[in-house]
Amino acid sequence: MIRKKAISKILEYTGENPIISANGFISRDLFEAGDKNSNFYMIGSMGLASSISLGVALENPKKRIFVFDGDGNILMNLGSLATIGSNSPKNLVHIVFDNNKHESTGGQPTNSSLIHLEQIAKVSRYKAFRIKNISELEKILKKIKNLKGPIFILVKIDKSKSLSNRVDLSPTEIKERFTKFLKK
């Protein structure tokens, strides 16, 4: 399964809930698959989508907050799993797309083939799942609908043969429309 196909499937379940997406190809794929005011695209700041999502989740407990992360991103900020787990936001769904690569920066390998990120999430007090195909993903998305978080879903993906276009919004535009959405 490729990331963009997985993101498109997930968008069928997120509704208007906020999504904070990691920098690089993850934000590009989300932007192309379903741009909306409730999306916060990371432009730079590799590894910080999970930390930003925790802050948004704690400040907006009545909204379900999704974070789209990559294996390279979460490995750069692994401590955020412990911080999220200890704060235990009931409204946070953390989805990590894992292709064992820093795909956005040239395909350098990550250690996620040796380190099971969903196990780290589990011992960090997340409800954790590992997904290998689109039917498993759909099954888990239905299952978590009424499940309290934090929830961690590791989605194994393959490298895409095509690249999504860059996000054509400025960082200021992204921030302003996202904060305006959160104030609703």
RAHUVEN-V385512 format. One record per helix or strand of 3 or more residues. SS is the DSSP state (H for helix, E for strand). FROM is the first residue (numbers start at 1). LEN is the number of residues. Records with the same first field share a line. If there is no record, write none. Layout:
SS: FROM-LEN / FROM-LEN
//
This chain:
H: 3-12 / 25-10 / 49-11 / 71-6 / 79-9 / 103-3 / 117-7 / 134-13 / 171-12
E: 19-3 / 39-3 / 65-6 / 92-7 / 127-5 / 151-6
//
